[in-house]
Amino acid sequence: MFYRSTRGQAKNYTFEEAVMTGLGPDGGLFIPQEIPSLPTNWRQAWSQYSFQQLAVEILSLYIDDSQIPRADLTKLVESSYSTFRAEDVTPLFKVRDGLYILELFHGPTFAFKDVALQFVGNLFEYFLERKNSKEPAGGQTHRLTVVGATSGDTGSAAIYGLRGKKNVSVFILHPNGRVSPIQEAQMTTVLDKNVHNLSVEGTFDDCQDIVKNLFGNKEFNTRHHLGAVNSINWARILAQTVYYFQAYFSLLRSLNIDPASAEADKINFDFSVPTGNFGDVLAGYYAYRMGLPTNKLLIATNENDILYRFFASQAYEKQTGEDGGVKATLSPAMDILVSSNFERLLWYLARETGPSEGNAEELCDKAGQTVNGWMKELKEEGVFRVADKAVLKAREIFDAARVTDVETSAAIRAFYEPKNTAQTPYVLDPHTAVGVAAAEEYIQRENLKTYPSGPDVLICLATAHPAKFSEAVENSLNSVAGFNFEKDVLPTEFHGLLNKERRVTHVERADPQLIIQVIEKELREEGISF
């Protein structure tokens, strides 16, 4: 299995090269040169597998034995998910008939990004150790300087995945004042020598643009061997495909339905995914393309709705206005102007609805050229438009909904204190509330009959524990008699977190050159020579 860039100028990268490079040299994102199909007997063979067993099977379809032998891959997977509090890693919770919540927040930082970043951190260490073991005594020591941007959860998940890792330094940029107090504390109270937090004046998009700028700076990248932890890194997306399969099997087991039966084929599996950067729902797209039965992938956005507007208008257009167009909402991890991972989907749309004359390699190159043109238009004009057939192709599997802050708060209240006596009360974080509100709107709009009255099952991805967003949850539920945030929501791991010692560097403006100066200063203080 080899990987290519979405912009057409890089191809035939191994899995290790794609993961350790992070971003293509042409600025594109790595994608597999082909999407593998599932084994013919996968439904029966995998039906009773644990999350870890599923992960090994799915990941091995994309990772050749020559890259990571199966025995080593198994150890990496087992180590990565031994840190999770739930035995199932990502358990499925039934709210009512036909509506489920896939809990992705049982990792070390209580957010879905732990699922990928615990694995990615171990991958980095594995590849570096193997590379250094081949060097002669006294030879070069290979290192990695990981640079990432976060709107909240990626930062802490990356830090917890990389803290203390040998020959890895990690720098996380977050927008000052635009992450929740718990998110900020989770990042800045980690005092390991190799962990560096940069609080940048600006928005998440400013931070993300700086990271892309650093990866595009050949001199800086070569000097420090940059690695990516944002979902631009292919390994992030790959690891996240696993929980879609876990949800599928968990649901069928809970209903006592054989995955290989005709009864299973009658169910429409719909996933509602709250997303800002498109990575979480893109993982579902890859699962679907591999062969996972999926009826719809519902893109749930907040008021930063570039994805929703694309499906409504065919235009991928940046919002304009105060703070560069980014609106501060109750779901800050989704307050993103441009969804980086959408570029991967755009490549498939360009390939499948673009020119049809030429051999397969020529058509892939043309798709890369098309994507490169779109990205250039976005950078220069703030917008690009695609043909009708591209949007129609995307709508075959995707739908989209936009959820306001008012609707987010209403969903938190409605699910904590449901009017339907058959519905189990549940505390939503504001991002999951966006996904749930979108699912409820989709059910009404499409007049769906949910299982067992009809064929549809809605699975909403819960991306974070509600305790990470105390203000939004408390404000939504403070009028509910008997609600007590500390008693009903706050896990013991968060007690005293806000009072712990912190280490963070404030950066006064979103300037790549200033960030370079800060990174190199702190690397020297860490004792790194370059």
C-alpha positions as CSV (number, residue, x, y, z in Angstrom):
1,M,0.0,0.0,0.0
2,F,1.4,3.4,-1.1
3,Y,0.2,6.9,-0.6
4,R,-0.2,10.0,-2.8
5,S,-0.8,13.7,-2.2
6,T,-4.1,15.2,-2.9
7,R,-2.4,17.9,-5.0
8,G,-0.7,15.5,-7.4
9,Q,3.0,16.2,-6.9
10,A,3.9,13.5,-4.5
11,K,3.2,9.8,-4.8
12,N,4.4,6.3,-3.9
13,Y,5.1,7.2,-0.3
14,T,5.2,4.3,2.2
15,F,2.9,4.3,5.3
16,E,5.9,5.3,7.4
17,E,6.9,8.1,5.1
18,A,3.3,9.5,4.9
19,V,2.9,9.4,8.7
20,M,6.3,10.8,9.6
21,T,6.1,13.5,6.9
22,G,2.5,14.5,7.8
23,L,2.0,17.0,5.0
24,G,2.9,16.5,1.4
25,P,5.8,18.5,0.0
26,D,3.3,20.2,-2.4
27,G,1.1,21.2,0.5
28,G,-1.4,18.4,-0.1
29,L,-2.7,15.7,2.2
30,F,-1.7,12.0,1.9
31,I,-4.4,9.5,0.8
32,P,-4.0,5.8,0.0
33,Q,-3.4,5.2,-3.7
34,E,-6.3,2.8,-3.5
35,I,-9.0,2.1,-0.8
36,P,-8.9,-1.6,0.2
37,S,-12.0,-3.7,0.2
38,L,-13.0,-5.7,3.2
39,P,-12.5,-9.5,3.3
40,T,-15.5,-11.4,1.9
41,N,-16.3,-13.0,5.3
42,W,-15.7,-9.9,7.4
43,R,-19.2,-9.7,8.9
44,Q,-19.0,-13.2,10.4
45,A,-15.3,-13.3,11.1
46,W,-15.2,-10.0,13.0
47,S,-18.6,-10.0,14.6
48,Q,-17.4,-10.8,18.1
49,Y,-14.1,-9.0,17.9
50,S,-13.0,-6.5,20.5
51,F,-12.1,-2.9,19.5
52,Q,-8.4,-3.9,19.6
53,Q,-8.9,-6.9,17.3
54,L,-11.0,-4.8,14.9
55,A,-8.2,-2.2,14.9
56,V,-5.5,-4.7,13.9
57,E,-7.6,-6.1,11.1
58,I,-8.6,-2.7,9.7
59,L,-5.2,-1.0,10.1
60,S,-3.4,-4.0,8.5
61,L,-5.4,-3.4,5.3
62,Y,-3.5,-0.1,5.0
63,I,-0.2,-1.0,6.6
64,D,2.0,-3.6,4.8
65,D,3.8,-6.2,6.9
66,S,7.0,-4.7,5.5
67,Q,6.1,-1.5,7.2
68,I,4.9,-2.8,10.5
69,P,4.9,-6.6,11.1
70,R,1.5,-7.8,12.3
71,A,2.9,-8.8,15.7
72,D,4.3,-5.3,16.2
73,L,1.1,-3.8,15.0
74,T,-0.8,-5.8,17.6
75,K,1.5,-4.6,20.4
76,L,1.1,-1.0,19.3
77,V,-2.7,-1.3,19.3
78,E,-2.9,-3.0,22.6
79,S,-0.5,-0.4,24.2
80,S,-2.5,2.5,22.7
81,Y,-5.9,1.4,24.0
82,S,-4.7,0.1,27.4
83,T,-5.1,3.7,28.6
84,F,-8.8,3.9,28.0
85,R,-11.3,3.6,30.9
86,A,-14.0,1.7,29.0
87,E,-13.4,-2.0,28.2
88,D,-15.1,-1.5,24.8
89,V,-12.9,1.6,24.2
90,T,-15.8,3.3,22.4
91,P,-19.0,2.0,23.9
92,L,-22.4,2.4,22.3
93,F,-25.2,4.0,24.5
94,K,-28.9,3.5,23.7
95,V,-30.9,6.7,24.3
96,R,-34.1,5.4,22.8
97,D,-35.2,3.0,20.1
98,G,-33.4,4.0,16.9
99,L,-31.1,6.6,18.5
100,Y,-27.7,5.8,20.0
101,I,-24.7,7.7,21.2
102,L,-21.2,6.4,20.4
103,E,-19.0,7.5,23.3
104,L,-15.6,8.4,22.1
105,F,-14.4,10.2,25.2
106,H,-13.1,7.4,27.4
107,G,-9.4,8.0,26.7
108,P,-6.9,9.9,28.9
109,T,-8.1,13.4,27.9
110,F,-11.8,12.6,27.7
111,A,-12.1,13.4,24.0
112,F,-12.5,11.5,20.8
113,K,-9.0,12.5,19.6
114,D,-7.4,10.2,22.1
115,V,-8.6,7.3,19.9
116,A,-6.2,8.4,17.2
117,L,-3.5,10.2,19.1
118,Q,-2.7,7.5,21.6
119,F,-1.9,5.3,18.5
120,V,-0.1,8.1,16.6
121,G,2.2,8.8,19.6
122,N,3.2,5.2,19.7
123,L,3.7,5.1,15.9
124,F,6.1,8.0,16.1
125,E,8.1,6.3,18.9
126,Y,8.1,3.0,17.0
127,F,9.4,4.4,13.8
128,L,12.1,6.5,15.5
129,E,13.3,3.7,17.6
130,R,13.6,1.4,14.5
131,K,15.4,4.1,12.5
132,N,17.9,4.9,15.3
133,S,18.5,1.2,16.0
134,K,20.0,0.9,12.4
135,E,22.5,3.7,13.1
136,P,26.1,2.8,14.1
137,A,27.3,3.6,17.6
138,G,27.8,7.3,17.9
139,G,25.9,7.9,14.7
140,Q,23.1,10.3,14.0
141,T,20.1,10.3,16.3
142,H,16.8,10.8,14.5
143,R,14.4,13.1,16.2
144,L,10.9,14.5,15.5
145,T,9.6,18.0,16.3
146,V,5.8,17.7,16.3
147,V,4.0,20.9,15.7
148,G,0.2,21.1,15.9
149,A,-2.7,23.5,16.2
150,T,-5.7,23.0,18.4
151,S,-9.1,24.4,18.9
152,G,-9.2,22.5,22.2
153,D,-9.1,18.7,22.2
154,T,-6.3,17.9,19.7
155,G,-3.8,19.7,21.8
156,S,-4.3,17.8,25.0
157,A,-4.8,14.5,23.2
158,A,-1.5,15.0,21.3
159,I,0.3,16.0,24.5
160,Y,-0.9,13.0,26.4
161,G,0.0,10.8,23.5
162,L,3.5,12.2,23.2
163,R,4.6,13.3,26.7
164,G,7.8,11.6,27.7
165,K,8.3,10.0,24.3
166,K,12.0,9.5,23.4
167,N,13.4,11.8,20.7
168,V,10.1,13.7,20.3
169,S,9.4,17.3,21.1
170,V,5.9,18.6,20.8
171,F,4.7,22.1,20.3
172,I,1.0,22.9,20.4
173,L,-0.5,26.2,19.3
174,H,-3.8,27.2,20.7
175,P,-5.8,30.5,20.2
176,N,-5.5,32.5,23.4
177,G,-8.8,32.6,25.3
178,R,-10.6,30.5,22.8
179,V,-10.5,27.1,24.4
180,S,-12.4,26.0,27.5
181,P,-10.7,26.3,30.9
182,I,-10.6,22.5,31.3
183,Q,-9.0,22.1,27.8
184,E,-6.4,24.8,28.6
185,A,-5.6,23.2,31.9
186,Q,-5.2,19.7,30.4
187,M,-2.6,21.0,28.0
188,T,-0.7,23.5,30.2
189,T,-0.4,21.4,33.4
190,V,1.6,18.7,31.6
191,L,5.1,19.7,32.7
192,D,7.1,17.0,30.8
193,K,10.3,18.5,29.4
194,N,9.4,17.6,25.8
195,V,6.0,19.3,25.9
196,H,5.6,23.0,24.9
197,N,2.3,25.0,24.8
198,L,2.1,28.2,22.8
199,S,-0.9,30.5,23.5
200,V,-1.3,32.6,20.3
201,E,-3.3,35.8,19.9
202,G,-5.7,34.9,17.1
203,T,-8.1,32.2,16.0
204,F,-7.7,28.5,15.5
205,D,-7.4,29.1,11.7
206,D,-4.5,31.5,12.4
207,C,-2.8,28.7,14.3
208,Q,-3.6,26.1,11.7
209,D,-2.2,28.4,8.9
210,I,1.0,28.9,10.9
211,V,1.4,25.1,11.2
212,K,0.9,24.7,7.4
213,N,3.4,27.5,6.8
214,L,6.0,25.8,9.0
215,F,5.6,22.5,7.1
216,G,6.0,24.4,3.8
217,N,9.1,26.1,5.1
218,K,11.7,23.6,3.6
219,E,14.6,25.0,5.6
220,F,12.9,24.9,8.9
221,N,11.2,21.6,8.2
222,T,14.6,20.0,7.2
223,R,16.4,21.4,10.2
224,H,13.8,20.2,12.8
225,H,12.2,17.1,11.1
226,L,8.6,18.2,11.6
227,G,5.8,15.8,12.4
228,A,2.1,16.4,12.3
229,V,-0.6,15.5,14.9
230,N,-3.4,17.4,13.4
231,S,-5.8,15.4,11.3
232,I,-3.8,16.4,8.2
233,N,-1.8,13.3,9.3
234,W,-3.2,10.2,7.6
235,A,-2.7,8.0,10.6
236,R,-5.3,10.1,12.5
237,I,-8.0,9.4,10.0
238,L,-7.1,5.7,9.7
239,A,-7.3,5.1,13.4
240,Q,-10.7,6.7,13.6
241,T,-12.2,4.4,11.0
242,V,-12.2,1.6,13.6
243,Y,-14.9,3.0,15.8
244,Y,-17.4,3.1,12.9
245,F,-17.0,-0.7,12.6
246,Q,-17.2,-1.0,16.4
247,A,-20.5,0.9,16.4
248,Y,-21.9,-1.4,13.6
249,F,-21.1,-4.6,15.5
250,S,-22.0,-3.3,18.9
251,L,-25.5,-2.2,17.6
252,L,-26.2,-5.6,16.0
253,R,-25.0,-7.5,19.1
254,S,-27.3,-5.4,21.3
255,L,-30.2,-6.3,19.0
256,N,-29.2,-10.0,18.8
257,I,-28.9,-9.7,15.0
258,D,-26.4,-11.8,13.0
259,P,-24.4,-9.3,10.9
260,A,-24.5,-11.8,8.0
261,S,-28.3,-12.1,8.1
262,A,-31.0,-10.6,5.9
263,E,-32.3,-8.8,9.0
264,A,-29.0,-6.9,9.3
265,D,-29.3,-5.9,5.7
266,K,-32.7,-4.2,6.3
267,I,-31.2,-1.7,8.7
268,N,-30.1,1.8,7.5
269,F,-27.1,2.9,9.5
270,D,-26.9,6.7,9.7
271,F,-24.1,8.4,11.5
272,S,-24.4,12.0,12.8
273,V,-21.0,13.5,13.2
274,P,-20.3,16.9,14.8
275,T,-17.3,18.2,12.9
276,G,-15.3,21.3,12.2
277,N,-12.2,20.1,10.4
278,F,-14.0,17.2,8.7
279,G,-11.6,14.5,9.9
280,D,-14.1,12.6,12.1
281,V,-16.7,12.3,9.4
282,L,-14.0,11.6,6.8
283,A,-13.1,8.5,8.7
284,G,-16.7,7.3,8.3
285,Y,-16.4,8.0,4.6
286,Y,-13.4,5.7,4.3
287,A,-15.2,3.0,6.3
288,Y,-18.1,3.3,3.9
289,R,-15.8,3.1,0.9
290,M,-14.2,0.0,2.3
291,G,-17.6,-1.7,2.5
292,L,-19.2,-0.8,5.9
293,P,-23.0,-0.6,5.4
294,T,-23.8,3.1,5.7
295,N,-26.9,4.9,4.6
296,K,-25.9,8.5,5.4
297,L,-23.1,10.4,7.0
298,L,-24.7,13.5,8.5
299,I,-22.3,16.5,8.8
300,A,-23.3,18.5,11.8
301,T,-21.9,22.0,12.0
302,N,-22.3,24.9,14.3
303,E,-22.6,28.5,13.1
304,N,-19.2,28.2,11.5
305,D,-20.9,26.4,8.7
306,I,-18.6,26.3,5.6
307,L,-19.4,22.6,5.2
308,Y,-23.1,23.0,5.4
309,R,-23.0,25.9,2.9
310,F,-21.0,23.8,0.4
311,F,-23.7,21.2,0.2
312,A,-26.3,23.9,-0.1
313,S,-24.6,26.1,-2.7
314,Q,-21.7,24.2,-4.4
315,A,-19.4,27.0,-3.2
316,Y,-16.7,26.4,-0.6
317,E,-16.4,29.9,0.8
318,K,-14.8,31.4,3.8
319,Q,-17.0,33.5,6.1
320,T,-16.0,37.1,6.5
321,G,-16.4,39.5,9.4
322,E,-15.0,40.0,12.9
323,D,-12.1,37.7,13.9
324,G,-11.6,36.8,10.3
325,G,-15.2,35.4,10.0
326,V,-14.9,32.8,12.9
327,K,-17.9,33.0,15.3
328,A,-17.3,32.1,18.9
329,T,-19.9,29.4,19.8
330,L,-20.8,27.0,22.6
331,S,-18.9,24.3,20.7
332,P,-15.5,25.9,20.4
333,A,-13.6,22.9,19.0
334,M,-15.7,23.4,15.9
335,D,-15.1,27.1,15.5
336,I,-13.1,26.6,12.4
337,L,-13.2,28.7,9.2
338,V,-11.7,26.2,6.8
339,S,-11.9,22.4,7.2
340,S,-8.5,21.1,6.3
341,N,-9.6,17.5,5.8
342,F,-12.2,18.4,3.3
343,E,-9.4,18.4,0.7
344,R,-9.3,14.7,0.9
345,L,-12.9,14.3,-0.1
346,L,-12.5,16.9,-2.8
347,W,-9.8,14.7,-4.4
348,Y,-12.2,11.8,-4.7
349,L,-14.9,14.1,-6.1
350,A,-12.5,15.4,-8.6
351,R,-11.3,11.9,-9.6
352,E,-14.8,10.4,-9.9
353,T,-16.6,13.3,-11.6
354,G,-13.7,14.8,-13.6
355,P,-12.1,13.7,-16.9
356,S,-12.6,10.1,-17.9
357,E,-10.1,9.8,-20.7
358,G,-6.6,8.4,-19.9
359,N,-5.2,5.7,-17.8
360,A,-5.7,5.4,-14.0
361,E,-2.5,7.2,-13.1
362,E,-3.2,10.1,-15.5
363,L,-6.7,10.5,-14.1
364,C,-5.3,10.6,-10.5
365,D,-2.8,13.2,-11.6
366,K,-5.6,15.3,-13.2
367,A,-7.6,15.1,-9.9
368,G,-4.6,16.4,-8.1
369,Q,-4.3,19.3,-10.5
370,T,-8.0,20.1,-10.0
371,V,-7.6,20.1,-6.2
372,N,-4.5,22.2,-6.4
373,G,-6.5,24.7,-8.5
374,W,-9.3,24.8,-6.0
375,M,-7.0,25.3,-3.1
376,K,-5.2,28.2,-4.9
377,E,-8.6,29.9,-5.6
378,L,-9.5,29.5,-1.9
379,K,-6.3,31.1,-0.8
380,E,-6.4,33.9,-3.3
381,E,-10.1,34.6,-3.5
382,G,-11.6,33.0,-0.4
383,V,-13.9,30.8,-2.4
384,F,-14.1,28.1,-5.1
385,R,-17.0,26.4,-6.8
386,V,-17.4,22.9,-8.0
387,A,-19.7,21.4,-10.7
388,D,-23.2,20.2,-10.0
389,K,-22.1,16.6,-10.5
390,A,-19.5,16.8,-7.8
391,V,-22.0,17.9,-5.2
392,L,-24.5,15.3,-6.3
393,K,-21.8,12.7,-6.0
394,A,-21.1,13.8,-2.4
395,R,-24.8,13.9,-1.5
396,E,-25.0,10.1,-2.3
397,I,-23.5,9.5,1.1
398,F,-23.4,12.9,2.9
399,D,-26.0,15.2,4.2
400,A,-25.5,18.3,6.3
401,A,-27.2,20.3,9.0
402,R,-26.4,23.6,10.8
403,V,-27.1,24.0,14.5
404,T,-27.2,27.3,16.4
405,D,-26.2,27.9,20.0
406,V,-29.8,28.2,21.0
407,E,-30.5,24.8,19.4
408,T,-27.4,23.4,21.1
409,S,-28.5,24.5,24.6
410,A,-32.0,23.2,23.9
411,A,-30.6,19.8,22.9
412,I,-28.6,19.6,26.2
413,R,-31.7,20.4,28.2
414,A,-34.0,18.0,26.2
415,F,-31.7,15.1,26.6
416,Y,-31.0,15.6,30.2
417,E,-34.7,16.0,31.0
418,P,-36.5,14.1,28.1
419,K,-40.3,14.4,27.6
420,N,-40.4,11.0,26.1
421,T,-40.6,8.5,29.1
422,A,-39.0,5.8,26.9
423,Q,-35.8,7.9,26.5
424,T,-32.9,7.6,28.9
425,P,-31.6,10.9,30.4
426,Y,-28.2,11.8,29.1
427,V,-25.7,14.7,29.7
428,L,-24.4,16.0,26.4
429,D,-21.4,18.1,25.8
430,P,-22.1,21.0,23.4
431,H,-20.4,19.4,20.4
432,T,-22.3,16.2,20.9
433,A,-25.4,18.3,21.3
434,V,-24.8,19.7,17.8
435,G,-24.6,16.2,16.4
436,V,-27.8,15.1,18.3
437,A,-29.7,18.2,17.3
438,A,-28.7,17.6,13.7
439,A,-29.9,14.0,13.9
440,E,-33.2,15.0,15.3
441,E,-33.7,17.6,12.6
442,Y,-32.7,15.0,10.0
443,I,-35.2,12.5,11.3
444,Q,-38.0,15.1,11.1
445,R,-36.9,16.5,7.7
446,E,-36.7,13.0,6.1
447,N,-39.7,11.7,8.0
448,L,-37.7,8.7,9.0
449,K,-39.1,5.7,10.8
450,T,-36.5,4.5,13.3
451,Y,-35.9,0.9,14.2
452,P,-37.8,-1.2,15.1
453,S,-40.8,0.7,13.6
454,G,-38.7,1.4,10.5
455,P,-35.3,0.7,9.0
456,D,-33.3,3.7,10.2
457,V,-30.9,3.8,13.1
458,L,-29.2,7.1,14.0
459,I,-25.8,6.8,15.7
460,C,-24.5,10.1,17.1
461,L,-20.8,10.4,17.8
462,A,-20.1,11.9,21.2
463,T,-16.8,13.7,20.8
464,A,-16.1,14.9,24.3
465,H,-17.1,14.4,28.0
466,P,-19.5,17.2,29.1
467,A,-17.2,18.1,32.0
468,K,-14.8,19.7,29.5
469,F,-17.3,22.4,28.7
470,S,-18.7,23.2,32.1
471,E,-20.0,26.7,31.3
472,A,-22.1,25.6,28.3
473,V,-23.5,22.6,30.2
474,E,-24.2,24.4,33.5
475,N,-25.8,27.4,31.7
476,S,-28.1,25.0,29.8
477,L,-29.1,23.0,32.8
478,N,-29.0,25.5,35.7
479,S,-32.8,25.8,35.7
480,V,-33.3,22.0,36.1
481,A,-34.3,21.2,39.6
482,G,-31.7,19.0,41.4
483,F,-29.0,19.4,38.8
484,N,-25.5,19.5,40.3
485,F,-22.6,19.7,38.0
486,E,-19.9,18.4,40.3
487,K,-22.1,15.5,41.4
488,D,-23.7,14.7,38.1
489,V,-21.0,15.4,35.6
490,L,-17.5,16.2,36.9
491,P,-15.2,13.1,36.9
492,T,-12.7,12.7,39.8
493,E,-9.8,13.1,37.3
494,F,-10.8,16.8,36.9
495,H,-10.9,17.7,40.6
496,G,-8.2,20.3,41.3
497,L,-7.0,20.4,37.7
498,L,-7.6,24.2,37.3
499,N,-5.3,24.8,40.3
500,K,-2.3,22.8,39.1
501,E,1.0,24.4,38.1
502,R,1.2,25.4,34.5
503,R,3.7,26.0,31.8
504,V,2.8,28.0,28.7
505,T,4.3,30.6,26.4
506,H,2.2,33.5,25.3
507,V,2.8,34.6,21.7
508,E,1.6,38.2,21.0
509,R,0.6,37.7,17.4
510,A,0.0,35.0,14.8
511,D,3.2,35.3,12.9
512,P,5.1,32.3,11.6
513,Q,8.5,33.9,12.0
514,L,7.7,34.7,15.6
515,I,6.6,31.1,16.2
516,I,9.9,29.9,14.7
517,Q,11.8,32.0,17.1
518,V,9.9,30.7,20.1
519,I,10.2,27.0,19.0
520,E,13.9,27.2,18.5
521,K,14.4,29.0,21.8
522,E,12.5,26.4,23.7
523,L,14.3,23.5,21.8
524,R,17.6,24.9,23.0
525,E,16.2,25.1,26.5
526,E,15.2,21.5,26.2
527,G,18.8,20.7,25.4
528,I,18.3,19.9,21.7
529,S,21.1,20.8,19.3
530,F,20.4,21.7,15.7
